[in-house]
Amino acid sequence: MMTTMLPPQNSSGPNEQIRTARINGWYTVLAAALAAVVTFVGTVAYQEAAKERQGCAATPSRDNCDKKYASATGCEKDAITVPGGTAVRTVPAGRMVLELRWSRTCQTLWARAQPQNDVFFLQPWIEPDRKDATRFFAAGERTRGWLESPMAFIPGGNVAAKACSFAGRGRPDAQYACTAMLMPDGTDVTES
């Protein structure tokens, strides 16, 4: 009986070398793509952190804080509602909650308002008791959630302000309501 011998399988034959090269090529492409994703995510996180270190939160001043929004500057992170700075008001369109907010880090006050029933028009503003400032209005819009006004810089927390908002089913029928004129610590300085 004659036995046919097959040639030994050579793992380093031309087909195996091509296959190994292809696999190594895919590993290289995969590693490069993973490195690009990690780099992109790290860059985005760094840019977000850098953005927070700039502007109002990093260097509070009128130039850096007045008429800017807390949610865009990071000032909402340590914000509190000023003691006594919450008002629930009923207007013809329904009820709204109005808050006077304070950030110690940014030394700013701002208003925020939220409807308590149907969606309706809100336009909050902050009215600081400063001789150089009047009112800083938000753009009015229809909302179900919180809508904030721009901030007013209050150096050292030594200036009072009140939070106000128009509310209604639309701009023509909107009425307004305000909190008392309060210091950031909650002291009421409303003139009688």
HELIX and SHEET records of a PDB file:
HELIX    1   1 PRO A   14  ARG A   53  1                                  40    
HELIX    2   2 GLY A   55  ALA A   58  1                                   4    
HELIX    3   3 ARG A   62  CYS A   65  1                                   4    
HELIX    4   4 ALA A   70  THR A   73  1                                   4    
HELIX    5   5 CYS A   75  ASP A   78  5                                   4    
HELIX    6   6 PRO A  155  GLY A  157  5                                   3    
SHEET    1   A 4 ILE A  80  VAL A  91  0                                        
SHEET    2   A 4 GLY A  94  SER A 103 -1                                        
SHEET    3   A 4 THR A 108  PRO A 115 -1                                        
SHEET    4   A 4 LEU A 147  GLU A 148 -1                                        
SHEET    1   B 4 ILE A  80  VAL A  91  0                                        
SHEET    2   B 4 GLY A  94  SER A 103 -1                                        
SHEET    3   B 4 THR A 108  PRO A 115 -1                                        
SHEET    4   B 4 ALA A 152  PHE A 153 -1                                        
SHEET    1   C 3 PHE A 136  PHE A 137  0                                        
SHEET    2   C 3 PHE A 120  PRO A 128 -1                                        
SHEET    3   C 3 GLU A 141  THR A 143 -1                                        
SHEET    1   D 4 PHE A 136  PHE A 137  0                                        
SHEET    2   D 4 PHE A 120  PRO A 128 -1                                        
SHEET    3   D 4 ALA A 161  GLY A 168 -1                                        
SHEET    4   D 4 GLN A 175  CYS A 178 -1                                        
END                                                                             
